[in-house]
Amino acid sequence: MLSSMVSQILKTGKARQASACLVVGCLSFGIVDGRAAETTASSDQFSRQWLDARARELAQREYSAQAMAADNPLRSLSYDDYRRIRFDTEAAVWRDLDLPFQLQLFHPGFLHTQPVSIRVVDGANQARRLPFSRDFFQYHESLDSIETVDAGGFAGFRVHYPINRPSYLDEFLVFLGASYFRAVGREQFYGLSARGLAVNTIGPGGEEFPRFTDFWVEKPTDGSTELVIHALMDSPSITGAFQFRAEPGAPTLVEVDARLYPRVDIERVGIAPLTSMFLFDATNRDRFDDFRSAVHDSDGLQILQGNGETVWRPLSNPLALQVSSFAAGTPAGFGLQQRHQEFIHFNDDEARYDKRPSLWIEPLDDWGEGRVVLVEIPSAEETNDNIVAYWQPENGMEAGQAHRYHYRMHWGKGAPRSPRQGMITNTAIGAVPLYTTDGAVSANERLFVIDFSGGDRIDNVTSDPDPVRIDATTSAGSITDVSGALVEATGDYRAYIKLNPGDAKLAELRVTLEVDGQPWGETWLYRWTP
């Protein structure tokens, strides 16, 4: 259904924080900016208006998939073979020009069988195509047979910039596979991914994966802190023209302007879709025999409603597929967060989940009526992306109509709108042992322990016996006990909620706090299943 082998190739094994380097081919073209390039009459001059018109025009035509021929030997590359093709860093685009950004290219083949076209746009809006050339790559001696194969394009590209220190250009942004892309903030490792669009993620008929078929990358100026990338998206149901304005830093900001043109009516479509991984933490630790304390790229979905309410929904790894939706109209923001940012929370010195970014979506215009959707898929492996979140317009998209979505992405250590006081810092779940008359232990009740970051308004908890009111509700079963206390060691306020689910197979829980009669902190939501 979702998350796909594309994400797995980016995240296989212990090398998940690194992306692969690859590509191939041999053609002869002119030289532009120290790299091979070709000018085609159909795309000499580039503009955003031209790209919009191109996407709109494509939407009037029948979809035509572009892929390698069935007998192309690049299709039969194994994962190990694919990794034996290395991009030659000396061939990076703009390397010889002493510019702050450089591009490195990915090799098609293995899972990446639909090459993309990549063009560089200069200051005069002239677009020059980067041809597929073997000069970009280094091949292992065992791959002699594919060195002259014409792949027709690249699998994608990654962008380097001195994000961590002035003397070295680190990778901070990558586009690879379908409409997937990932970014990191300063001193972070790759974690969750974003996509241009999600189509029919849930529901009958199977998910459709739109793909970026063409990229235009604007050549940066000396001293530039922003890189502008344009992309054409295509799929059986929809086309789109995208502009990305990427500004690396702490956090890395990516402003997205997406203009979408459906070929057909689309009932279920996801705007600003996010894809992540959640295996276990303190809520389901007992299911995994693992030396680590937790394994996840993200630990919760945060939504800032238009009325100012902040919702926190801890992620789960359910035993069966589950879908949750949160009516929000146009939210002030939403995103998948990695709130645990200390090594001790994970105890993994290789994957370094404590350095994975959070991703916050900030709408920059009115998206109309809709809801945030969260999809959680059962998973037994950390190489599977099993979490998806996106905003879904209430009435889908109508064929023949133009739809625009403008938003800013924050890739960093947390959401820019998170409350300093009352932010939920941890959720843990355990059994409440009940002793029967014959001494046997029954663990029917469940205990939910929720920590809220402390603040000035609850400093008097130790002196006032009841300054905090905890309001806890459940859709099934019953809340049997509610209590709270200030945790001296951390300064957090801890709420204890006991649930007797009875025979229920699902319970939606909601917890809010009031201090001195006023709402305080985030709203905690959780879907409990046995």
C-alpha positions in Angstrom: 0.0 0.0 0.0 2.3 2.8 1.1 5.8 3.4 1.8 7.2 1.4 -0.8 10.5 0.0 -1.8 11.6 3.5 -2.7 11.9 4.4 1.0 13.5 1.1 1.8 16.3 1.6 -0.6 17.0 4.9 1.1 16.8 3.3 4.5 18.2 -0.3 4.2 20.3 -1.7 7.0 22.5 0.4 9.3 23.3 2.8 6.5 19.9 4.5 6.7 21.3 7.9 7.5 23.3 7.9 4.3 21.8 8.0 0.8 23.3 6.0 -2.0 25.4 7.6 -4.7 24.9 6.4 -8.3 24.4 6.9 -12.1 25.8 5.9 -15.7 26.1 6.4 -19.5 28.0 7.8 -22.4 27.1 10.6 -24.8 28.9 13.6 -26.2 27.6 17.2 -25.6 28.8 20.7 -25.1 30.3 21.8 -21.8 28.4 24.2 -19.5 29.7 25.3 -16.1 32.4 22.6 -16.2 29.8 19.8 -16.8 28.3 18.2 -19.8 25.1 19.8 -20.9 22.7 19.9 -23.8 20.4 22.7 -25.0 17.1 21.5 -26.6 14.9 23.8 -28.7 11.8 22.8 -26.7 13.2 24.0 -23.4 15.8 26.7 -24.2 13.9 29.3 -22.2 12.4 28.4 -18.9 9.9 30.2 -16.8 7.4 29.3 -14.1 4.6 30.3 -16.3 5.8 27.9 -19.0 5.9 25.1 -16.5 2.4 25.8 -15.3 1.2 25.8 -18.9 3.0 22.5 -19.6 1.4 20.8 -16.6 -2.1 22.1 -17.6 -1.6 20.9 -21.1 -0.5 17.4 -20.0 -3.6 17.1 -17.9 -5.7 17.3 -21.1 -3.8 14.3 -22.6 -3.9 10.6 -21.7 -1.2 9.6 -19.3 1.8 8.0 -20.8 4.3 6.3 -18.5 8.0 6.6 -19.2 10.2 3.7 -18.1 13.2 1.7 -19.2 12.8 -1.0 -21.7 12.0 -4.4 -20.2 15.4 -5.8 -21.5 17.5 -2.9 -20.2 20.2 -4.6 -18.0 19.9 -1.8 -15.5 16.6 -3.3 -14.4 18.4 -6.5 -13.3 20.9 -4.8 -11.1 20.9 -6.3 -7.6 21.0 -4.0 -4.5 24.6 -4.8 -4.0 25.4 -4.1 -7.7 23.6 -0.8 -7.5 25.7 0.3 -4.5 28.9 -0.5 -6.6 28.1 2.4 -8.8 29.5 5.6 -7.2 29.0 9.2 -8.2 32.4 10.9 -8.9 32.3 13.8 -6.5 34.8 15.6 -8.7 32.0 15.7 -11.3 29.5 17.6 -9.1 27.6 20.3 -10.9 29.0 23.7 -10.1 32.0 22.2 -8.3 34.5 24.3 -10.3 32.6 27.6 -9.8 33.1 28.1 -6.1 29.3 28.4 -5.6 27.7 27.6 -2.2 25.6 24.8 -3.7 26.5 21.6 -5.6 24.4 18.9 -7.2 25.3 15.2 -7.3 23.3 12.7 -9.4 21.7 9.3 -8.8 22.0 6.3 -11.1 18.9 4.7 -12.5 18.4 1.0 -12.2 17.5 -1.6 -9.6 14.2 -0.1 -8.2 14.6 3.2 -10.0 13.5 2.3 -13.5 11.8 5.6 -14.6 14.6 8.0 -15.3 14.1 11.8 -14.8 15.3 14.7 -16.8 17.4 17.3 -15.0 18.1 20.8 -16.4 20.2 23.7 -15.0 18.7 27.2 -15.5 21.1 30.1 -15.7 20.4 33.8 -14.9 19.0 34.4 -18.4 16.4 31.7 -17.8 18.1 29.4 -20.4 17.6 25.7 -19.5 20.4 23.2 -20.4 19.8 19.5 -19.9 22.4 17.4 -18.0 22.9 14.4 -20.2 23.3 10.9 -18.9 27.1 10.4 -19.1 29.5 7.8 -17.7 31.8 10.6 -16.8 29.7 11.3 -13.7 30.3 7.9 -12.2 32.8 5.3 -11.0 32.0 1.7 -11.7 33.1 -1.4 -9.9 35.1 -3.8 -12.2 32.3 -6.3 -12.0 29.9 -3.9 -13.8 31.8 -3.6 -17.2 28.7 -4.8 -19.0 26.5 -1.8 -18.1 29.1 1.0 -18.6 27.8 1.9 -22.0 24.1 1.3 -21.4 22.0 4.4 -22.3 19.7 5.0 -19.3 18.0 8.1 -20.8 18.3 10.2 -17.6 19.0 10.0 -13.9 17.2 8.5 -10.9 17.3 11.8 -9.0 19.8 14.2 -7.4 21.0 15.5 -4.1 22.1 18.9 -3.0 25.2 19.9 -1.0 25.8 23.1 1.0 28.0 24.1 4.0 25.2 23.7 6.4 27.3 22.4 9.3 30.6 24.2 8.8 31.9 26.7 6.2 34.7 24.5 5.0 32.6 21.5 3.9 29.6 21.0 1.7 27.2 18.5 3.4 24.2 16.8 1.7 21.0 18.4 3.1 18.3 17.7 0.4 17.6 14.7 -1.9 15.0 14.0 -4.6 14.8 10.3 -5.4 11.9 8.0 -6.5 8.3 9.0 -7.4 7.7 12.4 -5.8 9.7 11.6 -2.6 12.2 14.0 -1.1 14.0 14.4 2.2 15.9 17.2 4.0 17.8 17.7 7.2 18.5 20.7 9.4 21.9 21.5 10.8 23.7 18.5 12.6 20.9 16.1 11.7 20.6 12.7 9.9 18.0 11.8 7.3 14.8 10.4 8.8 11.2 11.0 7.6 10.4 11.8 4.0 8.0 14.1 2.2 6.2 13.7 -1.1 4.8 16.0 -3.7 1.3 14.5 -3.5 -0.5 11.4 -2.2 -3.3 9.8 -4.2 -5.7 7.2 -2.8 -3.4 6.3 0.1 -6.4 4.5 1.7 -9.5 3.1 0.1 -10.3 0.7 -2.7 -8.2 0.5 -5.9 -4.7 0.7 -4.5 -2.5 3.8 -4.0 -1.2 5.8 -6.9 2.3 7.3 -6.7 2.6 10.5 -8.8 6.2 11.0 -9.9 8.4 14.0 -10.7 9.4 13.4 -14.3 11.5 16.6 -14.9 13.5 19.0 -12.8 14.8 22.5 -13.5 17.4 23.7 -11.0 18.2 27.4 -11.0 21.9 28.2 -10.8 22.7 30.0 -7.6 24.6 33.1 -7.3 27.9 33.6 -5.3 26.9 33.8 -1.7 23.3 32.6 -2.2 21.7 31.0 0.8 18.7 29.7 -1.2 18.3 27.2 -4.0 15.2 27.2 -6.3 14.1 23.9 -7.8 11.2 23.4 -10.2 9.5 20.0 -11.0 6.9 18.6 -13.3 4.7 15.9 -11.8 2.7 13.4 -13.7 0.5 10.4 -12.9 -2.6 8.6 -14.4 -4.9 10.9 -12.3 -3.1 14.3 -12.1 -0.3 16.6 -13.2 1.4 19.3 -11.3 3.9 22.2 -11.5 6.0 22.5 -8.3 8.5 25.2 -7.1 10.7 24.5 -4.1 12.7 27.3 -2.5 15.2 25.5 -0.2 17.1 27.4 2.5 19.5 25.1 4.5 20.0 25.9 8.2 18.7 25.3 11.6 16.0 24.5 10.6 16.1 24.0 6.9 13.2 25.7 5.3 11.6 24.6 2.0 8.8 26.7 0.6 6.6 24.7 -1.7 4.2 26.2 -4.4 2.2 23.4 -5.9 -0.2 23.9 -8.8 -2.2 20.8 -9.5 -4.4 19.8 -12.5 -6.5 16.6 -12.1 -7.2 14.5 -15.2 -10.1 12.8 -13.4 -12.1 13.5 -10.2 -10.1 12.4 -7.2 -11.9 11.6 -4.0 -8.9 10.9 -1.8 -5.9 13.1 -2.2 -3.2 14.1 0.3 -1.6 17.6 0.4 1.9 17.9 1.9 2.1 14.2 2.6 4.7 13.0 5.2 6.1 9.5 5.5 7.9 8.2 8.5 8.7 5.1 10.7 7.6 4.2 14.1 8.5 0.8 15.5 8.4 1.0 19.3 8.8 3.2 22.4 7.5 3.1 25.9 3.9 2.6 24.8 4.6 -0.8 23.1 8.1 -1.8 24.3 7.0 -5.2 25.4 6.4 -6.4 21.8 10.1 -6.0 20.8 13.1 -8.0 22.1 15.6 -5.2 21.4 18.5 -3.7 23.4 17.4 -0.2 22.4 15.0 1.9 24.4 13.0 3.1 21.3 13.2 2.9 17.5 11.4 5.6 15.5 12.0 8.5 13.1 9.0 10.3 14.5 7.0 9.9 17.8 3.9 12.0 17.3 1.6 14.0 15.1 1.2 17.6 16.1 -1.7 19.8 14.8 -2.1 23.5 15.5 -5.8 24.2 15.0 -7.1 27.5 13.7 -8.6 28.3 17.1 -5.1 28.1 18.7 -5.6 24.6 20.3 -2.5 22.4 19.9 -3.2 18.6 19.5 -0.6 16.0 20.2 -1.3 12.4 19.0 1.5 9.9 19.9 2.2 7.5 17.1 1.6 3.8 17.4 2.6 0.6 15.6 -0.8 -1.2 15.6 -1.5 -4.9 15.0 -3.9 -3.9 12.2 -4.0 -1.0 9.8 -5.7 2.1 11.4 -6.7 5.4 10.0 -7.4 8.5 12.1 -8.7 11.9 10.9 -8.7 15.3 12.6 -11.1 17.9 11.4 -9.1 21.1 11.1 -10.3 23.3 8.2 -7.1 25.0 7.2 -4.8 24.2 10.2 -2.3 26.8 11.3 0.2 23.9 11.0 0.7 20.2 11.3 3.6 17.8 11.2 5.3 14.6 12.4 7.7 15.4 15.2 10.7 13.7 16.8 10.4 15.2 20.3 12.9 12.8 21.9 16.2 14.4 21.0 18.7 12.8 23.5 20.8 9.7 22.9 19.7 8.0 26.0 16.1 7.9 24.7 17.2 5.4 22.0 20.7 4.0 22.9 21.5 3.5 19.2 25.0 4.8 18.3 24.7 3.9 14.7 21.2 4.9 13.5 21.2 8.0 15.8 17.5 8.4 16.0 18.1 11.3 18.4 19.3 13.3 15.3 16.4 12.6 13.1 14.5 15.8 12.0 10.9 16.8 12.8 8.9 18.2 9.9 6.3 20.9 10.3 3.9 22.1 7.5 2.9 25.7 7.6 0.1 26.6 5.1 0.8 30.0 3.6 -2.7 30.5 2.1 -6.3 29.3 2.8 -6.7 25.6 1.9 -10.4 25.6 2.5 -12.2 22.9 4.4 -10.5 19.6 5.1 -8.8 17.4 7.7 -5.5 16.0 8.7 -5.3 12.3 8.1 -3.0 9.9 10.0 -2.3 6.3 8.6 -0.6 3.8 10.9 0.5 0.5 9.3 1.7 -2.6 11.3 5.4 -3.2 11.0 8.0 -5.6 12.4 11.0 -3.9 10.8 12.6 -0.5 11.2 13.4 -0.4 7.4 9.6 0.0 6.7 8.0 3.4 6.6 4.7 2.7 8.2 3.4 6.1 9.1 1.8 8.6 6.7 0.2 12.0 7.5 -1.3 14.6 5.1 -4.1 17.2 4.8 -7.1 16.0 2.7 -9.5 18.5 1.1 -13.0 17.9 2.2 -14.4 17.4 -1.4 -11.3 16.0 -3.1 -10.3 17.5 -6.4 -12.4 18.0 -9.5 -11.1 17.2 -13.0 -10.5 20.2 -15.2 -9.9 22.6 -12.3 -6.7 24.2 -11.1 -5.7 23.8 -7.5 -2.9 25.7 -5.7 -1.3 24.8 -2.4 1.4 27.1 -0.9 3.2 26.1 2.2 6.5 26.2 4.1 8.2 23.1 5.4 10.4 23.3 8.6 12.9 20.5 8.8 14.5 20.8 12.2 14.4 19.9 15.9 10.8 20.7 16.5 7.8 22.7 15.4 8.2 26.5 15.4 4.8 26.8 17.0 5.2 24.3 19.9 4.3 25.7 23.3 7.2 26.2 25.7 5.0 25.3 28.6 2.6 22.4 28.6 4.1 20.6 25.6 3.7 16.8 26.0 7.2 15.4 26.3 6.4 11.7 26.9 3.7 9.0 26.9 4.0 5.6 28.5 1.5 2.8 28.9 1.4 -0.2 31.2 -0.8 -2.6 33.0 -2.5 -1.9 36.3 -2.3 -5.2 38.3 -5.4 -6.1 40.2 -5.3 -8.8 42.9 -8.3 -11.1 43.1 -9.5 -12.8 46.3 -7.4 -15.9 45.6 -4.2 -13.8 45.1 -4.2 -14.1 41.3 -3.2 -11.0 39.2 -5.5 -9.6 36.6 -4.2 -6.8 34.3 -7.4 -5.6 32.9 -6.9 -1.9 33.5 -4.4 0.1 31.5 -2.4 3.0 33.0 -1.5 6.0 30.7 1.3 8.3 32.0 1.5 11.6 30.2 4.3 14.2 30.9 3.7 17.9 30.2 6.7 20.3 30.2 6.4 22.5 33.3 6.1 26.2 33.6 5.3 29.2 35.7 1.6 28.4 36.0 2.1 25.1 37.7 5.0 26.1 40.0 2.6 26.1 42.9 1.6 22.4 42.4 3.7 21.4 45.5 2.0 24.0 47.7 -1.6 23.9 46.3 -3.1 20.4 46.7 -5.2 20.7 43.5 -4.3 23.6 41.2 -4.5 21.4 38.1 -7.7 19.9 36.8 -7.3 16.9 34.5 -10.2 16.2 32.1 -10.0 12.7 30.7 -12.6 11.1 28.5 -12.8 7.8 26.5 -15.1 6.6 23.7 -15.3 3.1 25.2 -14.8 1.5 28.5 -14.4 3.8 31.5 -11.9 6.1 33.1 -11.5 4.7 36.6 -9.0 7.1 38.1 -7.2 10.4 37.3 -4.4 12.0 39.3 -1.4 14.2 38.7 1.8 15.4 40.3 4.9 17.5 39.6 7.9 15.4 38.8 10.7 16.9 40.9 13.5 15.4 38.8 12.4 17.0 35.6 10.0 19.8 36.5 7.4 18.2 34.2 3.8 17.8 35.3 2.7 14.1 35.1 -0.9 13.0 34.6 -2.0 9.4 35.4 -5.0 8.1 33.6 -6.5 4.6 34.3 -8.7 3.0 31.7 -10.9 -0.1 32.2 -11.6 -1.0 28.5 -14.0 -3.8 29.4 -14.7 -5.7 26.3 -13.9 -2.8 24.0 -11.6 -3.4 21.0 -10.9 0.3 20.5 -11.0 3.4 22.7 -10.3 7.0 21.7 -8.9 8.8 24.7 -8.7 12.6 25.2 -6.9 14.4 28.0 -6.8 18.2 28.6 -5.5 20.2 31.6 -6.7 23.4 33.3 -4.7 25.5 35.6 -6.6 27.9 37.9 -9.6 27.4 35.7 -7.8 28.2 32.4 -6.8 25.8 29.6 -3.2 24.9 29.8 -0.9 22.8 27.6 -1.5 20.6 24.6 -4.5 18.3 24.0 -3.5 14.7 24.2 -5.3 12.2 22.0 -4.7 8.5 21.8 -6.3 5.5 20.1 -6.0 2.4 22.3 -6.4 -1.1 21.0 -5.7 -4.4 22.8 
